[in-house]
Amino acid sequence: MVRANADQVKLWNSLKPEQKMALREREAVRLFAQGLERHRATDLDAAARLYGQALLLDARLPDIYNNFGVVLRRLGRREAAVACYRRALVLKPDNAGAYTNLGNVLRELGRLEVAAASHRRAVALAPDSADAHYNLGLVLRDLGDTDAAMQEFAATLKLDPGHADCRWDRALTLLQTGDFKQGFKEYEWRWKLKRAEPRAFKQPLWDGGALKGKTILIHAEQGFGDMIQFARYIPMVKAKGGNVVVEVAAPLARLFSTVPGVAQVVNAGAALPKFDVYAPMMSLARMLGTTPQTIPANVPYLKAPEAHAPQLPATMSRARKVGIAWAGRPTHQNDANRSVTFTHFVELLGLPQTTVYSLQQGPAADEIVAAGCQAFVLDVGRRMRDFADTAAVIEQLDLVISVDTAVAHLAGALGKPVWVVLPYPGDWRWMAGRDDSPWYPTMRLFRQRVPGVWGPVFERVRKSLHDEILGREPKA
């Protein structure tokens, strides 16, 4: 083995420089091909390793950098992906795809202005690319330039009328601007997305008309907050004269049993009872002709079941009881923007005449101890088994302060005062430029004014809470 290696070294040293370069180039191409094969098989770690080995042999191939960037982004190594895309563009400045990829990862990193510039360059290089226009539209919407975003979405759909992702994001933008008629119509394009397959039932889809004693299944979809927000429509469906069966994820089952008009609640995944027609939960607004002026906002439309309701820990203080939640589910598509760390709430802990309760669940709840604040926050989130328990706790509070997550929806549905901190520009349901919500009369919105900058938002929350408690700001 040693002699063979020595022979190989001798042979390599005998080669001319141009011969060595040719062999290195050939081996780099072979490794790139292997990496591409592993990439397509979604073996991302192996693909990354092979792409890296190929670049060690020949660092002049822009396609390897571009593909390497794609893999690194999917592995969560976004800064490294940026470096790859930039290197690809140094080697091939007219690569529209690399500009699009660079813009996408910069958007994920919150570097929106630079992302927009990258996407504009992609559009200039490939004006007939529907995806280039679509991705530019997304970042323009993130920047709050709704009109320009809609122009790019229109350009996308002119090139590709069946572009489902664009149809979906156009729907969200229409809803955000208050065009519910067209927005909820376009919202049905969600069923064309790869991540949202429509349910296959032999029964027909409900047309929104009179039910005349028929049984309707309203089935689960999307997140917990979405289901809580749209539960308001169940009494309206019941008023159509039918028998209402609601399918929900198990953590919502006990809570939804309290909704007026519900005859039966079924856990998602369990066998369904007989029914005559069905409706997806998030289609009810369209089916019932909702406009911004006709949103059914009579709260509370949910309540905590009386049986086995948890009680807040007893305290000697008569201070205002404030519940907080700072993180949603990490799997949410926009969680990196909507969730914060517990440290943003620390300033609220020192306010007088308040007792703070953590409603946070999941790994983020550990941040209380990590911040050394366990003596200042009563952690009740770990005691809550489902949303019925959460509702019981919220009903005992004076105020809830939360990021845009299911806790905020639940507090609003219960008719409790709730303050929601929102990223810029915010989800469609909070519309644009408002500090109140037509969906929840007891809700107050605190918005980012600059994308990704939370400090001023929480300072406004702190001052507002201080004003409510003491009626004036403290002296400097």
C-alpha positions in Angstrom: 0.0 0.0 0.0 2.8 2.4 0.9 4.7 1.6 -2.3 1.6 2.2 -4.3 1.1 5.5 -2.7 4.7 6.4 -3.3 4.3 5.4 -7.0 1.2 7.6 -7.3 3.1 10.5 -5.8 5.9 9.9 -8.2 3.6 9.7 -11.2 1.7 12.9 -10.1 5.0 14.8 -9.8 6.0 13.7 -13.3 3.0 15.3 -14.8 3.0 18.7 -16.5 1.0 21.5 -14.8 -1.6 21.5 -17.5 -2.0 17.7 -17.0 -2.4 18.1 -13.3 -5.0 20.8 -13.8 -7.0 18.7 -16.2 -7.1 15.8 -13.8 -8.2 18.1 -10.9 -10.9 19.5 -13.1 -12.1 16.1 -14.1 -12.2 14.9 -10.5 -14.0 18.1 -9.4 -16.7 17.5 -12.0 -17.0 13.9 -10.9 -17.5 14.9 -7.3 -19.9 17.6 -8.3 -22.0 15.0 -10.1 -22.0 12.7 -7.1 -22.9 15.7 -4.9 -25.8 16.5 -7.2 -27.0 13.0 -7.0 -27.0 13.1 -3.2 -28.6 16.5 -3.3 -31.5 15.2 -5.4 -31.9 12.3 -2.9 -32.1 14.9 -0.1 -29.0 13.5 1.6 -27.9 17.1 2.3 -24.9 16.3 4.6 -23.4 14.1 2.0 -24.1 16.6 -0.8 -22.5 19.4 1.2 -19.4 17.2 1.8 -19.1 16.3 -1.9 -19.6 19.9 -3.1 -16.9 21.0 -0.7 -14.5 18.4 -1.9 -15.1 19.4 -5.5 -14.4 23.1 -4.7 -11.1 22.1 -3.1 -10.0 20.7 -6.4 -11.4 23.4 -8.6 -12.7 26.6 -7.1 -13.7 28.1 -10.4 -17.0 26.4 -11.0 -19.9 28.8 -10.2 -22.6 26.0 -10.4 -21.0 24.2 -7.5 -21.1 27.3 -5.4 -24.7 27.9 -6.3 -25.8 24.3 -5.5 -23.6 24.3 -2.3 -25.5 27.5 -1.2 -28.8 25.8 -1.7 -27.8 22.9 0.5 -26.3 25.1 3.2 -29.5 27.2 3.3 -31.6 24.0 3.7 -29.2 22.9 6.5 -29.8 26.2 8.3 -26.4 27.6 7.6 -27.6 30.8 6.0 -24.5 33.0 6.3 -22.4 30.3 4.6 -25.0 30.1 1.9 -24.7 33.8 1.3 -21.0 33.4 0.9 -21.5 30.7 -1.7 -24.0 32.7 -3.7 -21.7 35.7 -3.7 -18.8 33.6 -4.9 -20.9 32.1 -7.6 -21.8 35.6 -8.8 -18.2 36.7 -8.8 -17.5 33.8 -11.2 -20.7 34.3 -13.2 -22.1 37.8 -12.8 -25.1 37.2 -15.1 -26.5 34.3 -13.2 -30.1 35.3 -12.5 -30.8 32.1 -10.5 -27.9 32.8 -8.1 -29.3 36.4 -7.6 -32.7 34.9 -6.7 -31.1 32.4 -4.4 -29.1 35.1 -2.7 -32.1 37.3 -2.3 -34.1 34.5 -0.7 -31.5 33.7 1.9 -31.0 37.4 2.7 -34.7 37.8 3.2 -34.6 34.9 5.7 -31.8 36.7 7.5 -33.9 39.9 7.7 -31.6 41.9 5.4 -34.6 43.0 3.3 -33.1 46.0 1.5 -30.1 44.0 0.2 -32.5 41.1 -0.6 -34.7 43.5 -2.7 -31.6 44.7 -4.6 -30.6 41.1 -5.3 -34.1 40.2 -6.6 -34.3 43.3 -8.7 -31.0 42.3 -10.4 -32.5 38.8 -11.0 -35.5 40.4 -12.7 -33.3 42.6 -14.8 -31.3 39.6 -16.0 -34.4 37.3 -16.5 -37.5 39.5 -17.1 -39.4 36.5 -18.4 -38.8 34.5 -15.2 -42.1 34.2 -13.2 -40.1 33.1 -10.1 -37.8 36.1 -10.3 -40.8 38.5 -10.2 -42.5 36.4 -7.5 -39.5 36.5 -5.1 -39.1 40.2 -5.6 -42.8 40.7 -4.8 -42.3 38.8 -1.5 -39.5 41.0 -0.2 -41.3 44.1 -1.3 -44.3 43.0 0.7 -42.0 42.4 3.7 -40.8 46.0 3.3 -44.3 47.2 3.4 -44.5 48.3 -0.2 -47.8 46.6 -1.0 -48.4 48.3 -4.3 -45.1 47.4 -5.7 -45.5 43.8 -4.4 -48.8 43.5 -6.1 -47.3 44.7 -9.4 -44.6 42.0 -9.2 -47.3 39.3 -8.4 -49.3 40.5 -11.4 -46.1 40.2 -13.6 -45.6 36.7 -12.2 -49.2 35.6 -13.0 -49.0 37.1 -16.5 -46.0 34.8 -17.2 -47.5 31.8 -15.2 -51.2 32.1 -14.4 -51.1 28.8 -12.5 -48.2 29.8 -10.1 -49.8 28.5 -6.9 -47.3 30.1 -4.5 -47.9 33.5 -6.0 -51.6 33.1 -6.0 -51.4 32.2 -2.3 -49.2 35.1 -1.4 -51.3 37.5 -3.5 -54.3 36.3 -1.5 -52.6 37.1 1.8 -51.7 40.5 0.5 -55.3 41.2 -0.6 -56.5 40.2 2.8 -54.0 42.4 4.5 -55.2 45.4 2.5 -58.9 44.6 3.4 -60.0 43.2 0.1 -61.7 40.2 1.6 -63.9 39.4 -1.4 -61.1 38.7 -3.7 -58.6 37.7 -1.0 -60.7 34.9 0.4 -61.5 33.7 -3.1 -57.7 33.5 -3.9 -57.2 31.9 -0.5 -58.5 28.7 -2.0 -55.3 28.4 -3.9 -53.8 27.0 -0.7 -55.0 23.6 -1.9 -52.6 23.8 -4.8 -49.6 24.2 -2.6 -47.3 21.2 -2.0 -47.6 21.6 1.8 -51.4 21.6 1.8 -53.2 18.7 0.2 -57.1 18.9 0.1 -59.0 16.3 1.9 -60.6 13.6 -0.2 -64.3 13.1 0.8 -67.0 11.5 -1.2 -69.5 14.0 0.3 -69.8 17.3 -1.5 -68.3 20.6 -0.4 -70.8 22.9 1.3 -72.0 25.8 -0.8 -72.8 28.1 2.1 -76.6 27.6 1.7 -79.3 26.3 4.0 -78.5 22.9 5.6 -82.0 21.8 6.3 -81.1 19.3 9.0 -78.1 17.9 7.2 -74.9 17.1 9.1 -71.9 19.2 8.2 -68.3 18.3 9.0 -66.0 21.3 9.6 -62.5 19.9 9.3 -59.2 20.9 10.8 -56.5 22.7 8.9 -53.5 24.9 9.4 -52.4 26.0 12.9 -54.0 26.2 16.4 -54.4 30.0 16.1 -56.2 29.8 12.8 -58.7 27.3 14.2 -59.4 29.4 17.2 -59.8 32.6 15.1 -62.3 30.9 12.7 -64.2 29.1 15.4 -66.4 32.2 15.5 -68.1 31.0 12.3 -69.4 27.8 13.8 -72.6 29.4 15.3 -73.3 31.0 11.9 -73.0 27.6 10.3 -75.4 26.2 12.9 -77.8 28.9 12.1 -78.1 27.5 8.6 -80.2 24.7 10.1 -77.7 21.8 10.3 -76.0 19.5 12.7 -72.4 20.6 13.2 -69.5 18.2 13.7 -66.1 19.8 14.1 -62.7 18.0 13.7 -59.8 19.5 15.5 -56.3 18.6 16.7 -56.5 16.9 20.1 -55.2 19.9 22.1 -58.2 21.9 20.9 -60.9 19.3 21.5 -62.1 20.2 25.0 -62.0 23.9 24.2 -64.1 23.5 21.0 -66.7 21.6 22.9 -67.7 25.0 24.4 -68.4 26.7 21.1 -72.2 27.4 20.7 -73.6 25.2 18.0 -71.2 22.3 18.1 -72.9 18.9 18.3 -69.8 16.8 18.3 -66.0 17.3 18.4 -63.8 14.7 16.8 -60.0 14.5 17.2 -58.0 14.8 14.0 -57.0 11.3 12.9 -60.0 9.6 14.6 -62.8 7.9 12.7 -65.3 10.4 11.4 -69.1 10.1 12.0 -71.5 10.2 9.1 -72.0 13.6 7.5 -73.6 15.0 4.4 -71.5 17.9 3.4 -68.1 19.3 4.6 -66.3 22.6 4.8 -62.6 23.4 5.6 -62.4 25.6 8.6 -60.5 28.4 6.8 -63.0 28.5 4.0 -65.9 29.6 6.2 -65.2 33.3 5.8 -65.5 33.0 2.0 -68.5 30.7 2.2 -70.3 33.1 4.6 -69.4 36.3 2.6 -67.3 38.0 5.2 -66.2 41.6 4.7 -64.1 43.8 7.1 -67.4 45.3 8.2 -69.2 42.0 8.8 -66.5 40.1 10.7 -68.4 38.2 13.5 -66.6 39.6 16.5 -68.9 39.0 19.4 -66.6 37.9 22.2 -66.3 35.7 24.0 -67.2 32.9 21.6 -65.1 30.4 23.5 -64.9 29.6 27.2 -63.0 27.2 29.5 -64.8 24.0 30.4 -65.7 24.1 34.1 -64.5 20.6 34.9 -60.9 20.2 36.1 -60.0 23.9 35.4 -56.6 24.7 36.8 -56.3 27.6 39.3 -53.5 30.2 39.4 -51.1 29.8 42.3 -52.3 31.8 45.3 -50.4 35.0 46.1 -50.7 37.5 48.9 -50.7 40.4 46.5 -53.8 42.0 44.8 -51.6 43.2 41.9 -52.7 43.0 38.3 -52.2 39.6 36.9 -50.4 39.6 33.6 -49.8 36.5 31.4 -47.0 36.5 28.9 -46.0 34.2 25.9 -43.0 34.9 23.8 -42.6 32.1 21.3 -44.8 30.1 18.9 -44.3 26.7 17.4 -40.8 26.6 15.7 -42.3 24.8 12.7 -44.4 27.9 11.8 -43.2 29.3 8.5 -42.7 32.8 9.9 -41.6 31.8 13.4 -38.2 33.4 13.1 -39.8 36.8 12.7 -42.9 36.5 15.0 -41.2 34.8 18.1 -38.8 36.6 20.4 -36.7 35.6 23.4 -37.9 35.8 27.0 -35.3 38.6 27.6 -37.6 41.1 25.7 -40.1 40.6 28.5 -37.7 41.1 31.4 -38.3 44.9 31.6 -42.0 44.2 32.4 -41.0 42.2 35.5 -39.9 45.2 37.5 -43.2 47.1 37.2 -45.0 47.7 40.5 -48.4 46.2 41.3 -48.1 43.4 38.8 -47.8 39.6 39.1 -46.4 38.0 35.9 -47.4 34.5 34.8 -45.7 32.6 32.0 -48.1 30.9 29.6 -45.2 29.7 27.5 -45.0 26.0 26.6 -42.3 24.0 24.9 -38.5 24.5 25.1 -38.8 28.2 25.1 -40.2 28.0 28.7 -36.7 27.1 29.8 -35.5 30.6 29.1 -37.0 31.9 32.4 -34.5 29.9 34.4 -31.7 30.6 31.9 -32.3 34.3 32.4 -32.3 33.9 36.2 -35.9 35.2 36.5 -37.7 32.2 38.1 -38.3 34.3 41.2 -40.1 37.0 39.3 -42.3 34.9 37.0 -44.9 32.2 38.0 -44.5 29.5 35.4 -48.0 28.1 34.8 -47.4 27.0 31.2 -46.0 23.7 32.2 -49.2 22.8 34.1 -51.4 23.3 31.0 -52.4 20.0 29.3 -54.3 21.6 26.4 -56.0 24.8 25.3 -58.9 24.3 27.6 -56.4 24.5 30.5 -54.9 27.6 28.9 -58.3 29.2 28.5 -59.0 28.5 32.2 -55.8 30.3 33.2 -56.4 33.2 30.9 -59.9 33.8 32.3 -58.2 34.4 35.7 -55.8 37.0 34.3 -56.3 40.8 33.9 -54.1 41.1 30.7 -52.2 38.9 28.3 -49.2 40.1 26.4 -48.1 37.8 23.6 -46.4 37.4 20.3 -48.5 36.5 17.3 -49.3 32.9 18.4 -52.3 30.8 19.5 -52.3 32.3 23.0 -53.1 35.7 21.5 -56.0 34.3 19.5 -57.3 32.5 22.5 -57.2 35.5 24.8 -59.0 37.5 22.1 -61.6 34.8 21.6 -62.2 34.8 25.4 -62.8 38.5 25.4 -59.8 39.2 27.6 -57.6 42.3 27.2 -54.7 41.2 25.1 -51.7 43.0 23.7 -49.9 41.5 20.7 -46.4 42.4 19.6 -46.1 42.0 15.8 -43.2 41.8 13.3 -43.1 44.2 10.4 -45.4 44.3 8.4 -47.4 41.6 10.2 -49.6 38.7 9.2 -52.6 39.3 6.9 -55.2 39.0 9.7 -53.8 42.1 11.5 -54.2 44.1 8.3 -52.0 47.1 7.8 -51.3 50.1 9.9 -53.8 49.3 12.7 -53.3 49.2 16.4 -56.6 47.4 16.9 -58.2 44.3 15.4 -61.6 43.9 13.8 -61.4 40.2 14.7 -60.9 40.8 18.5 -62.4 43.9 20.1 -60.3 43.5 23.3 -57.0 43.4 21.4 -54.3 46.0 21.0 -51.5 45.7 18.5 -47.9 46.8 19.0 -46.1 46.8 15.7 -42.5 46.9 14.7 -41.8 50.0 12.8 -38.5 48.7 11.4 -38.2 45.0 10.3 -36.4 42.9 12.9 -36.1 45.7 15.5 -38.0 44.7 18.7 -36.5 47.1 21.3 -38.8 50.1 20.6 -41.8 47.8 20.5 -41.3 46.5 24.0 -40.5 49.9 25.3 -43.9 51.0 24.1 -45.4 48.0 25.8 -43.6 48.8 29.0 -44.8 52.4 29.0 -48.3 51.5 28.2 -48.5 48.9 31.0 -47.0 51.4 33.4 -49.6 54.0 32.4 -52.4 51.5 32.9 -51.1 50.6 36.4 -50.0 53.9 37.8 -51.7 56.4 35.4 -48.5 58.3 34.7 -44.9 57.8 33.6 -42.2 57.6 36.3 -40.0 60.7 36.7 -36.6 60.5 35.1 
